[in-house]
Amino acid sequence: MSTFAIRIKPAVSAELEAASTAEARGNFYTAFQHLERAHVIGQAVTTEHVRVHWRMFIFTVRNRRKGKAIGQLWRIIAAAMFTAPGLIPEGNTGGTGISGFRQLPIPDDLTHIMEAARS
């Protein structure tokens, strides 16, 4: 496991925990925003990338979003196959409402977290 992977895991876990807390409170929009943030932070590490898509899949199943759940299954497979060779669009939020090939700008606060993990 790379140093970046070790260093980024707590930030991904914090976003996933925030998502769980928000969902438990009935704040589904906020919960998914935290899942998207976890995706942006962890998408360069295969285990984290797959873990976040798995959590997105579980979220969609729990909230009866069948089409989005199927979309997340495809993304789990793609994350497992394409992360290690670097074939992922940086900044993509991982939701099914956006193309899995689209690169997006990374918010400043997440950029700082990722830069700190790289140094």
N, C-alpha and C positions, 0 to 999 in steps of 0.2 A: 504494500500500500504506500502511495506517495506521501510526502510530507504535506502537500496541499490537501490531499484527501483527509488526512488525520486532522489538520487544522480547520478545515471547512465544516466538518461533521457537526460540531456543537452549534454553529450558526444555522445549519439546516434543521437540526433537531429543535432549536428554539422556535423557528418558524412553524414547524409541524406541531409543536406543543401549543403555540398561540392559535393555530388553526383548530385544534381540538377544543380548546377553551372557548373560542368564539362560536363554534358549532354547538357546543353544549349549552350555550346561552341563547341559542336560536339566531345568532348573527351569521347567517349562511353566506352572505356576500363578503363579509369581513373574513370569514373562515377561508373562503376560496382565494381571497387576496393573499393570505398568508401561505397557502399552498403554492400559489404562483411565485411568491418571493422565494420560497424554499427551492422551487424549480430553478429559478435564475441563479441562485447561489450554488446549487449542487450539480448543475447539469454537465459540468466538465469531468465529473467523477462517476464512473459507471454505476457503482453501488448506490450512491446518493441519487443519481438520476432515476434509476429504476425504483428506488424506495419512494421517491416523491410521486412518480406516476402511479405506483401501487396505491399510495394514500389518496391520490386524486380519484382513482378507480373506486376505492372503498367509499369515498365521499359521494360519488355519483350514484352508486348502488343504494346507499343508505337514504339518499334523497330522491330515489326513484327516477333517475334521469337515464333511461335505458340507452338512448342513442349516444349520450356522452360517455356512458360506461364502456360501450363498444369502442368508441374512439380512444379511450384511455388504454384499452387492451392492446390496440395497435401501437400506441405510443410506448407501452412497456416493452414490447418486442423490439421496436426501433431503438429505444434507449439502450437496451442490452447489446444490440448489434453495432450501433453506429457511434456510441460515445467514445470508446477507446481509440478508434482511428481519427477522432476529431471531426466527424462529419455531422456536427450539430450546429444549428444557428444560434450564435451567442445572443443572450438577452431574451430569447423566446420564453414566454410565460407558461407554456405547456398545456394550456387549456385547449379544448376541442373547438373553441370559437375562433381560433387563429391557425393558419397553416403551420404545420410542423416544420416547414422549410423557411419560414420568415424570420429574419434577424431583426431584433428590436433594440432600442437603446437601453442600457442598464441604468437604473436609478442611482444617483450619486451615493446614497447611503449603502447600497449593496456593492457598488464598486469599491468603496473603502474596505468593506468586510473582505471581499475577494482579494484585494491587493495586500491586505494584512496577512491573509493566509498564504499568499505566495512568497512573502518575504521572510 
